[in-house]
Amino acid sequence: MSEFLADLPRHTFLQHALLTGLLVSIACGIIGSYVVSRRITYIAGGISHCVLAGMGAARYCQTVCGWEAFHPLLGAVLAALAAGLIIGLVSLKAKQREDTVISAVWALGMAVGILFIFKTPGYNQDLMSYLFGNILMVSSRELWLIAGLDAAIVTAGLLFYNQLLAVCFDEEFARLRGLRADWYYLLLLLLTALTVVLLVSVVGIVLVIALLTLPAAVAGEFFRRLWQVMALATGLTALLTTAGLALSYGPDLPPGATTIVLAGIVYLLAVTVGRLWRSGRFR
Amino acid sequence: MQETPAPVVAMDNVSFSYGDGPVLVDIHLAIEDRDYLCVVGPNGGGKTTLLKLMLGLLKPAGGRVQVFGQAPERVRSRIGYVPQYTTLDPLFPVSAFDVVLMGLLGRGLQIGPFRKADREAAAAALDKLELLPLLSRPFSAMSGGQRQRVLIARALVSNPELLLLDEPTSHVDAAIETELFEILKQLNREMSIVLVTHDLGFVSKYVKRVACVNRRLAVHPTSEITGEMIQEIYGSDIHMVRHDEVAAKRGCHV
């Protein structure tokens, strides 16, 4: 902890890491609250694992084909959007079992990613950083990309708050009021996809789902209106990513995993405290 | 003289099926302004399907459904719909006020927070259902009867001319049920009402006409409803037992 504070002013990579965590928290708190309330965390899990296909393909194109511009983050964005769109359209239009389709997309995305990475020289290091995150490696160019994406997600998530709330709460009624419920549902999935990409740079593909859902779930224990849940979830995510970074730095632990363990502990505490608090209050 | 206005709902020779066997056949129904129609029938008899046809959520396999003289999906803004509160996620983080405001969406592109006039309209709708003191109460912390009233307020906030309710009393106790029907009776002065229920014995003193749906549809003024008719609609022994229960419940009220 003290090492982190001492080194923070000296190392740009630490400042980048801290800033990335704080920026991503805003999108994560807002979109995570929608995802938890609408109960589509499993869809978010499917999308996040698909990101590996995009990152793997981009890395392969960079190293093997020499397409320098095809940054893994760009590949991640494309793969996540495609996965979100596929899952969304299948759940809206087709009569297939939705959970089966999500599982299939989930595993296929991983498989394609692994094939690409396996054929890319030096794949071991890349694979680990994609799966478990490398917040300490965020370059200033990536930071700008992250900031831009973050701004877009937050703007859309807040401007259409009323519509998204209505569609998440009662899709049929929203449609009867003349809202394009299908469009808003797809919008939510695409925003979820972009948020997942941001979170991948913080905690990695495998751990995304925890950071997206646990802070919102904690906030949901204490607040009963969506905007309140969003506000608390945002604050919590900022605290968790910062604490994860600070605590892991001294003992040289992986920051992504540290952040998630902290999130898990906070969630368990919140559920316990929430139960006790409510049983005391309503009796 | 003005031309006579189109009936509120007109169904001509409507049929519908979900794929395996017809759910509704040969449906003829006309609902006039300020009508108060109760749709009854056994489970799986097509009550909810009938409601969804009126909303344009389902398309008839044959025949024609018109609301206010047009295709239902074109006049949805004039229809208020009240689903069963049990179909909604009980943990969803919304307040009663949030839920009612949802009834004001869908009028063109509305970006950002609701306007002052919208918030006032939502408060007025809650007040009509005597829920104004519970405005900021979480929906998840309300009783079944309160939630059902919130959903009615959500339907009323857009000033509908036709109110459709799907089993509004199926999960509330008898006292709340009476209260809800008194509210609907008041509303009937301003709008036409169609409600679906399985509890005919109780509603017959409130509504004007009863439509019995069991694949086919027969409409009766409430004055004509007799015990034999109810037996005929529900058919089997099990339903007769339930009918007896309803009769007993009614006895308690007198």
Boltz contact constraints between the chains, C-beta under 6 A:
constraints:
  - contact:
      token1: [A, 37]
      token2: [B, 92]
      max_distance: 6.0
  - contact:
      token1: [A, 37]
      token2: [B, 93]
      max_distance: 6.0
  - contact:
      token1: [A, 159]
      token2: [B, 111]
      max_distance: 6.0
  - contact:
      token1: [A, 166]
      token2: [B, 102]
      max_distance: 6.0
  - contact:
      token1: [A, 166]
      token2: [B, 105]
      max_distance: 6.0
  - contact:
      token1: [A, 169]
      token2: [B, 92]
      max_distance: 6.0
  - contact:
      token1: [A, 169]
      token2: [B, 94]
      max_distance: 6.0
  - contact:
      token1: [A, 170]
      token2: [B, 88]
      max_distance: 6.0
  - contact:
      token1: [A, 176]
      token2: [B, 76]
      max_distance: 6.0
  - contact:
      token1: [A, 176]
      token2: [B, 81]
      max_distance: 6.0
  - contact:
      token1: [A, 177]
      token2: [B, 105]
      max_distance: 6.0
  - contact:
      token1: [A, 177]
      token2: [B, 106]
      max_distance: 6.0
  - contact:
      token1: [A, 178]
      token2: [B, 106]
      max_distance: 6.0
  - contact:
      token1: [A, 179]
      token2: [B, 105]
      max_distance: 6.0
  - contact:
      token1: [A, 179]
      token2: [B, 106]
      max_distance: 6.0
  - contact:
      token1: [A, 224]
      token2: [B, 93]
      max_distance: 6.0
  - contact:
      token1: [A, 224]
      token2: [B, 138]
      max_distance: 6.0
  - contact:
      token1: [A, 225]
      token2: [B, 93]
      max_distance: 6.0
  - contact:
      token1: [A, 225]
      token2: [B, 95]
      max_distance: 6.0
  - contact:
      token1: [A, 226]
      token2: [B, 93]
      max_distance: 6.0
  - contact:
      token1: [A, 229]
      token2: [B, 93]
      max_distance: 6.0
